[in-house]
Amino acid sequence: MSGKNRTVADIVAVCQEMFEDLSFNYARKWKAAKPGRKVVGFLPVYSPLEMIHAAGCLPLGIFGGGDQMEVIHGDAYYQSYICRIPRSTIELGVTNRLDFVDGMIFPFVCDVIRNLSGMWKIMFPNVWTKFFDTPQNYIPSIGGTYYEQELLELKEGLEHMTGRKISDDDIRNSIKLYNENRRLVREVYAFRAKEPWKAPTSEIYLLMRAGLMMDVEEHNQMLKDYMAAAKAEDRPKRDNVRVSIYGSFCEQPPLNLIKSIEMAGCYVVDDDYSLNNRFLMVDVPSTGNPLKALSDTYIENSVETSCKYVPDGKVKGEFHVKAIKACGAEGVIYATPSFCDPALLDRPMICSKLSEAGIPYIAFKYAENSGQMQPIREQAGTFADSIKLWS
């Protein structure tokens, strides 16, 4: 089907299928299509996908098992008072759903994910495993130099796994493709903020999740097709309240949670779901030293999120207040995975800043396998009504 003939329903159906496929058939077919291809999985929140792509590998987002998979084995590896995503990721591994994956990258999010990387090395010794430790110092000469070295180690690890050298031109070409991807993603988010009834977040969420599980060039075309189809589609505008959702940067919510919030009378106009393809907020320079370009962009122009230290002179929540004003949100839903220490530590500081700015908010917790949505729908609906009545 040609791009110009794809409808919103066609595109969303493809994304939904990928979202529900815990056997990762797209990635399996991609790998089998040519001899020597390799797949590298990565966990939320941020990994430099340009490096994986430059190595000739497919970056594959691993977001846990969601609400479709019962966790049995994974519960034996982790205590009950941590979030669910590491347990369901272990479940994916021990049930052979990831038996085709050649490498795994565990970016710094928290102690749990860091420890998961060590467990993975022990459990799957034939899989190249990398704990990718991003800097917490944002002075270019310190944190930037450290991060450039970390990128070099990542490059060397990918080269060892694939058996081929990664040239600077390989990385520059990948940077160009991902710059286009980030630009298109920003366009989709800007379109949603302007006309959210034409781009519901239950669709945008699937579109972004799928993009982190497929070839970047294919996703770039899909984003173009979605924008064209969504603009052309006539959808009714409702008297919904515009809200931003934060706190969900790592463990992702069930799709029904997002749909429940929308059904409660909310248009979601900003979020931190599937953050990887928006983590860098500007284009990465595609000339000069590519590792330094990636490092400088991360240090100077990456989003503020709970697994990043906020340097002196900044206050937790200022980033969110600016984003809320930019997208025209009328209120905030701070949705946090249960036992997510980084998000729960940030929540009172960010919500305090929201109060200072006069921005209404509510907060609740969820797990990726949450099944009972009625309380969330009622809470979101009451919040939307209160904004309509009193704000």
N, C-alpha and C positions, 0 to 999 in steps of 0.2 A: 504494500500500500504506500503510495507516494505521500510525502510529508504534507502537501497542501490538502490532501483528502482525509487526513486523520482527524477524528473528532475528539473532543475532551473525553468522552466515554471510552473510545479506543485506547487512548494513552493511559488513562487511569486503570483500565483493565489489565494492561501489561504490568504496570507498577504494582497493582494489588496482587497479581500472581507472584511476582518476585518477593513481595513482602511476606506472603504466606508460605513460600517454599523454603522449608527448613532443610532441604537436601541440596539447595544451592545449584539447581540444574543449569542455570545460565552460566555460572562460572565453570561448572564441569564441562559443558559443551565448548566453551571458549578455550579451555585448556586442551581438550581433545582435538580441536580443529587443526592444530599444527604441532608437529613433534617438537619437544623441548620447551614448550610453554610452561610457565610456572605461575602459581597464584599465591599472593601474600595477603593474609588476613590482617585486619587492624581493628582495634577496639576504639570506642569513643574515648577521648573527645577530639584530639587533633594528632594527625600524623602527616608528614609532608608527602602527599600522594605523588607529587612530581618525581620524587626519587624512585618510588616503586615502578612508576610508569617508564621512567628512563632506563630502568633495568630490563625492560621488555616484559614485565610481569603485570598481571591484573590485580589492582588493589581491590580487596573484598571486605566491605564493612561487616563486622560481626557485632550485632546488637543484642545478643542473648536470644533466648527462646520465645520471648513474648508470652502471650496468653494461650498459645496453641500447644505448648509442650509441658507435660508433667515432669517435674524435676524429682528424680529418685536418687540417682547416683550422686548428683552434685551436692545434695544436702549432707552427704557423708564426709565431704571435704571441707566444708565451711560451717562455722557456728551460725546460730539462728539470728544473731543480732547484727547482721550486716545486710547490705542491699542484695537483691536477688540476681542481678546480672552476672556476677562471677559464678554463682552456682549453676545458672542455666547455660553459661558458656562452657563450663566443665561438662555438663550434660551433653551438649552438642559434640564435644570431643570424644567422650567415652562411648557414645552411641554411634560413632563412626560417621557422623554427618559431615565432619570436616576432614575425612581421611584423604582427600585429594589436595589439601592445602599444603604448600611447600614451606611456607614461612608464616610467622605470626609476629606482629608488632604490638606491644603493650605500652601505650603512651602514659606519661605521668598524669594521673588523675587523683589518686589517693593511695594509701598504704595497701588497701585490699587489691587493687589492680597491679600494683608493683609486686606484691607477693604472688599473685596469680601467674605472672611471667615466670617466676622461679619454679612454680609447680608445673607449668607447662613444659619446661625444659626436662623435668624429671619424668613426667608422664609420657611425653612424646619426644624422645631423644633424637629421632630422625628428622624432626621439623626444626628448621632454623628459627630461633626465637630471640627477639630483641626487646629489651626494656628501653624505651626511648624517653630519656629524661630531659624534658624541656627546662629552660632556665627560669629561675625566680628572681633574678637580678636583671633589671632592664637598662642598665648602663651599657651602651654598645661595646665599650672597650673591655667590659667584664662579662656580662651575660651574653653579649653578642659573640665574643671570641669563644666562650664556652660552647655556645650553640653551634657555631661553625664547626668546631671539633666534633661535636656529637653527630652532625650531618655527615662529616667525613667518615666516622666510624660506621654509620648506617650505610653509606656508599660501599665501604669495603666489605661489610657483611653481605650486602646484596650481590656484590661481585663474586664473593666466595660461593654463595648459594647457586648462582646461575652459571658460573664458570666463564663469564665474559666481563670485559672492562666496560665501565660507564664513562663515556666521554663528557666533556663540558657541553658539547653541542647536543648530546642526548638530553642532558638536563635542561638546557635552554629551550629545546623544542617542546619538551614536556611542560615547562613553565608557560609557554605560549598557549598551549591547549588548555591548561588549567586557569590561566588568566581569562580566556574566553568563557570557560565554565563559570568562574566567579562573577564575571560581568553579566552573563545571562541569568544566573541565580539572583543577583541584585535586581535585575529588571523584573523578574517574576515577583520578588518580594515587594518592590515598589508598586507594581500593578495591583497586588493584593491589598496593600495599604490604601491605595486610591479607590479601588472598587472591589471590596472584599466579597460582595455577593456574587461576583463573577469568578472568583478564585478561592473557594472555601479551603480552609486549612486542612481538612480531612483529605483533600486532593493534593495540596501542596506538600504535605507531610509524606505521602506516598511517592510523589514525584522526586523529592529530595532523597528519601531512603533508597529508592531504586538507583538513583544516580551514583550512590556510593557502593554499588554492587555490580556496575557494568562499565564497559569501555567508555572513557571520557568523551570521545568523539561521538559515540552513539547518544550519550546523554545530552551533549550540546545540541544535537539535532532534535532530540525529544523536547528540550526546553523551548526551542524555537517553535516547534509544532504546537506545543501546549499554549504558548502565548498567542499564536495566531488563532487557534481554535477557541480559546477562552474569550478573546476580544470579540470574536464574531458571534458567540453564543448569546442568546437573549435569556437572561435569568432575572427573576423578580427581585427587586430591592425591598428588604424588610426593615422594620423599625428596630433593628438590633443595636446593642451597645458595642462599641469598639473597645477591645481589651488586648493587652499584651500578656503573654505567658512566659514566665521565667522559672528557673530552678530545675529544668529537665534536660540539662546539657549532656548527661551521661546515660544512665538507664532511661530508656525511652518508654513513654506511656503506651498502653493499649490503644489501638485505633478507636475503639468505642469510647474511650475517655474524651478524645478530641471531638468526636461526633456528639457526645452528650453535652459538652459545653456549647457547641454550636446550636444544638436543639433547644438549649435553655435560653436562647435569645442573644447570643454573643457572636460578634464577628471578631475573629482573632486576626489582628493586624501586625503583630510582631511576636516572635518566639525565639527560643534557643534550642529547638529540636535539631537533631542531626547536624551539629554545628560545624563539622569538618569543612564543608565547602563554603562556609562564610567566616571561618576563623581569621583569615587574612582579609582585611577590609579594602585593600587597594591592590592594583596589579603589582606583581613581582617584576623587577627589571629583568629583561631577557638578554641583556648584554653584560659583558664583564664576567667576574667570578660568580658562577651561579650559586655556589654554597653561601657566599657572603650576601648575595641578593636575597636568598631565602631567609637567612639569619637576620639581616637588617629589617626586612619587612615584618618578620615575627616580633622583633623587639619594639619596633616603632608603630606598627599599625595592625595589631591583632586585638580581638575583642576582649573585653573584661568578662571573666567568668570565674566561678568559685574555686577552680583549681589553679588560678593564677594569683600570685601575690600582688597586691596593689602597692606601688611604690610610694615613698613619702611625697606629700604634696597633693595626693589624690584621696578622695573619700569613697568608701564603698557605697555604691548606689548612684553616684553621679553619672556614670556611663548609662545606667538604666533610665534615669530621669531624662537625659538628653535623647535617648532612643524613643522613649514614650512620646515626648513632645514632637519628635521628627515624624512619627507615624500617625500622630493624631489619636492615640488611644485615650479613652476616657477613664480607664481603670486597669488594674493589674491583678492577675491570678498568679500567685507564687506557688507552683505545683512542684513538690519535692518528692523524690523517691524515698520510701521509708529507709531509715538508717544511712542516708547519704550524708556523711559527716561534713564534706565541704559545703554543700548547699544549706544544710541546717545551721552551720556556723554563720554563714553569710546572711541568712534570712532576717534576723532581727536588725542587722546593720542596714541592709537594703530597704527593708520595710520602714525603718525609722526615717530614712532619706525620702521615701515616698510620702510619708506623713508630713514632713517639713515642706515638701513641694505641693501639698494639698491634693495628692493623687490617691483616690480610693483603692483599696486592695483587699483581697482575701487570701488565705493560705490554707493549703491542705496537703496531705501526703498520699502517695499511691505506690503500687508495685507493678512491675511489667505484666503480671498475671492478674491484676485486679479484675474481678468479675462483676461486682455489684456497683452499677453506675448510677442508680437512682439517687442516692444521697449526694453525689457530686453534681448531678443535674439540678437537684433542688437547691443546692448551695449556690451554684453558678446562676441559676434563674433568679434567686432572691437578690443576689449581688447586682445583676443586671437591672432588676426592678428598682432597687434602691438608688442606682445611679440615675435612672430615668426620673424618679420622683423627687430627689433631693439635691442632685449635683447641679 
